[in-house]
Amino acid sequence: MAIKSLLIISALLLSSCNTTNDAVPKYQIIDGFRNSSEYKEYLKSDRKFNQAIVKFKIVELNEVISLANSGEAKAFEEYVRNHTQLTLEPLIIIIDQP
């Protein structure tokens, strides 16, 4: 009886695991981006970029990525397009000032 109970509990635990989401965790996407040629090109660039936080939602992960400026954001978009199957959704942030 104890073995049967253990098997049932194990089956329930396994079935509760999210096995349908094959998405890569957010930290792996960021690490991949920081090691990419797109990011290295951005860092080497002598261009001046607007200092404004740019945010993207990674649709498949329902995660938000914040980037330091428009140059880093463009490099991230290129990285995602060239190296992943993920979908980015730009987020518009409105800041009300009194």
Residue pairs with C-beta under 8 A, 6 or more apart in sequence:
21 60
23 60
23 61
23 86
24 32
24 61
24 84
24 86
25 61
26 58
26 61
26 63
26 65
29 58
29 61
29 65
29 80
29 84
29 86
30 65
32 79
32 83
32 84
33 39
33 75
33 76
33 79
33 80
36 75
36 79
36 83
38 75
38 76
38 78
38 79
38 82
39 72
39 75
39 76
39 79
41 75
42 71
42 72
42 74
42 75
45 71
47 71
49 69
49 70
49 71
49 72
50 69
50 70
51 68
51 69
52 69
52 70
53 66
53 67
53 68
53 93
54 66
54 67
54 68
54 69
54 70
54 72
54 73
54 90
55 64
55 65
55 66
55 67
55 90
55 91
55 93
56 64
56 65
56 67
56 73
56 76
56 77
56 88
56 89
56 90
56 91
57 63
57 64
57 65
57 88
57 89
57 90
57 91
58 64
58 65
58 80
58 86
58 87
58 88
59 86
59 87
59 88
59 89
60 86
60 87
61 86
64 91
65 76
67 73
67 76
77 88
80 86
80 88
